[in-house]
Amino acid sequence: MLYDLHTHSIYSDDADNSMTEMALAAAEAGLGGICFTDHADLDDINGTYNPLAWRREEYFSAFEAARKAAGDRIALRLGLELGEASHYPDIAREVAAQVPDFIIGSVHNLAGTPDFYCGRADGEDSRMYASPEACHALLERYVSELEDTAALGCFDVIGHIGYPLRYMRTVYPDMSLEPWRERLAELFRALARMGKGIELNCSGLRQSLGETMPSAGILALYRDMGGEIVTLGSDAHRVSDVGKGLSQGKNLLIGLGFSRYCVYNKRKAEFINL
């Protein structure tokens, strides 16, 4: 049975369904468990500090309602997708200390810069990707912020590595992280030393990106650098996407030589054989 460790409910501004609805959909899909990882992006989509990122009491209450509704049909965990932690280290540490089960550390936008989503071909700020050189400059900063996120350590896995490519490739289809391979290798070595991991985000398989985040090549690099902790996530924002792509993600892991993947409980990694 597969576990989906990246799902969103109405406590994320871009999601459609309640925790209870997501939990029941996951049980119906035959998943072994899911973790709610609603957004706590410390910058909003425009790159401005977001003081309402973390609504703790509402979040915990909704989780208890979902757990009661699901009963013993599926294992539920409560986590968070903590975005832009390195922009506000003290706030990030405070929020991270309150999360019971699992934290994805994500970079959706760079300091003082809109979410990468805004720069897509039909986006609100398509000037972000005005040239290949502009994209390369943003990716340089993106890798730096991944390094800053890792150094801060307020996470269990780093989420959807390669996120900017989901949108850059709507303008430049050949854009990739390959020019930063050596720095990513060092990042992965550091994660292994820290006992941290990465997420295999399967959402790109159902979107125009057409591949996981990270890509197979970058995932193989992670393995080669001693990386063992990998979680699977659909990044579902609605009931129809719960669990989507996890089987393909599992097969990718097996094909690259991984023998197990991870779930989290009380911030501890638990390995499941593939």
Salt bridges, closest charged atoms under 4 A:
ASP14 OD1 - HIS39 NE2 3.66
ASP14 OD2 - HIS237 NE2 3.25
ASP16 OD2 - ARG238 NE 3.08
ASP41 OD2 - HIS39 ND1 3.26
ASP41 OD1 - HIS108 ND1 2.90
ASP43 OD2 - HIS87 ND1 2.62
GLU57 OE2 - ARG56 NH1 2.87
GLU58 OE1 - ARG55 NH1 3.82
GLU64 OE2 - ARG67 NH2 2.57
GLU81 OE1 - HIS6 NE2 3.11
GLU81 OE1 - HIS8 NE2 3.24
GLU81 OE1 - HIS39 ND1 3.34
GLU81 OE2 - HIS108 NE2 3.16
GLU81 OE2 - HIS160 NE2 3.11
GLU84 OE2 - HIS108 ND1 3.93
ASP90 OD1 - ARG93 NH1 3.06
ASP122 OD1 - ARG120 NE 2.93
GLU124 OE1 - ARG120 NH1 3.17
ASP125 OD1 - ARG127 NE 3.39
GLU140 OE2 - ARG183 NH1 2.64
GLU145 OE1 - HIS87 NE2 2.70
GLU147 OE1 - ARG183 NH2 2.92
ASP156 OD2 - ARG267 NE 2.85
GLU178 OE1 - ARG181 NH1 3.33
GLU186 OE1 - ARG189 NH2 3.05
GLU186 OE2 - ARG193 NH2 3.36
GLU199 OE2 - HIS6 ND1 2.57
GLU211 OE2 - ARG169 NH1 2.92
ASP224 OD1 - ARG223 NH2 2.74
ASP235 OD1 - HIS6 NE2 2.99
ASP235 OD1 - HIS8 NE2 3.17
ASP235 OD2 - ARG166 NH2 3.98
ASP235 OD1 - HIS237 ND1 3.70
ASP241 OD2 - ARG206 NE 3.47
ASP241 OD2 - ARG238 NH1 3.48
ASP241 OD1 - LYS244 NZ 3.89
